[in-house]
């Protein structure tokens, strides 16, 4: 018996794919969707997107300078 195929999850989608809610293949420097359409492919870290939208991120990034208790 063959195990069912599970689609791979991309670590980060580019801005175009994210805006159009398309499946981004995550290729660098240009993903397949942007390459096919001739659009510039821009990857923005998820943390920056939360700041732009004014939402609180699910995780917080700490600089190594803070002391942990």
C-alpha positions in Angstrom: 0.0 0.0 0.0 1.3 3.5 -0.9 1.0 6.3 1.6 -1.1 9.2 0.4 0.8 12.1 -1.1 1.0 15.1 1.3 1.7 18.5 -0.3 4.8 20.3 0.9 4.3 23.5 2.8 6.3 26.5 1.7 8.1 28.3 4.5 7.1 31.8 3.1 5.0 33.0 0.2 5.9 36.0 -1.8 3.8 39.2 -1.7 2.0 38.5 -5.1 1.0 35.0 -4.1 0.0 36.1 -0.6 -2.2 38.9 -2.1 -3.8 36.7 -4.7 -4.0 33.7 -2.2 -2.1 31.5 -4.7 0.1 28.5 -3.8 3.6 29.9 -3.9 6.4 27.4 -4.7 8.9 29.5 -2.7 11.6 29.5 -5.4 14.2 32.2 -5.2 14.9 34.8 -6.6 11.5 34.5 -8.4 8.7 32.0 -7.7 6.9 30.2 -10.5 3.8 32.4 -10.4 5.8 35.6 -10.6 8.2 34.2 -13.2 5.3 33.1 -15.5 3.6 36.5 -15.2 6.8 38.6 -15.4 6.2 40.3 -12.0 8.9 41.2 -9.5 9.0 38.6 -6.8 9.3 40.1 -3.3 9.5 38.1 0.0 8.7 40.0 3.2 9.1 38.3 6.6 5.8 37.5 8.3 6.8 39.6 11.3 7.0 42.7 9.1 3.6 42.1 7.6 2.0 42.0 11.0 3.6 45.4 11.8 2.4 46.9 8.6 -1.2 45.7 9.2 -1.1 46.9 12.8 -1.7 43.4 14.2 0.0 41.7 17.1 2.3 38.9 15.9 1.8 35.4 17.2 5.5 35.2 18.1 7.8 37.8 19.3 11.3 38.2 18.1 13.7 39.1 20.9 17.1 40.6 20.5 19.8 38.7 22.3 20.5 41.7 24.6 17.5 41.2 26.8 18.0 39.2 30.0 15.8 36.2 30.5 14.5 35.4 33.9 
